[in-house]
Amino acid sequence: MLEINFLVIAGAALIPLLLGFFWYHDKVFGKAWMREADMTPEKIAGGNMILIFGLSYIFSFFIGLVLMQ
């Protein structure tokens, strides 16, 4: 039986969010992504960021939990 370390999984679930913050930054690929995805700052501001990032974190946590076993 495996022992589950939830603290490690919770920390690892932050990695995709941090990578996304850097990847979609304006100085990296953010402007190209916005142009190709037909996004505008107004469309982005209209989204529920707490819901988007919260669900992303929860799903990353579940992926880490499944991959650990």
N, C-alpha and C positions, 0 to 999 in steps of 0.2 A: 504494500500500500504506500502510495506516495504522500509525502507531507507537503501541503500547499502553503507557500509563503505569499500571502495576499499583499504584503507590503511591497515585495519585489515586483509582483504583477502590476500593482497600482503605479509604481514608478515607471515600469516599462511601457505602460499604456500612455504615458505622457510623450514618449518619443515620436510617434506619428504626428502629434499636434505640433511639437516643436519643429520638426522637419517641415511641416506644412507652412508654419509661420515664416520660415526662411525661404522656402521654395516660391511661395506666392507673393513675396515682398516685391515692391515696385522696382527695386534695383537689381533683382535677380531675374525672375520670369513673370512677375506680376502684370506688367504692361502687355506682354505678348499673350499671356493667358486671357486677360480681359478682352483683348482685341479678337482673339480666335473664338472665345466662348460668347462673344457678343454681349459682354457684361459692361455695365456702367457703374460708377460709384453710387448712383441713386438706387440701382437695383440691389447692390450689395448692402447698402444702408437699410433697405426695406426688409431684409431678412432678420429672423429671430436668432441672433448670434448665441444666446445662452442655450437655446434648444439645439442648434447645429453643433456647437462645440461639446455640449453635454452628451448628446447622443454619440458623437464621434468618440469621446472618451470611454463611454460605457461599452460601445462595440469593440474598441481596442482592448479594453479590459477582458471582455469575454473571449476575444481571439487569443489573448495571452493565456487565459485560463485553459482553453481547449488545447492549445499547442504545448502547454506544459505537460499535459498528461499524455 
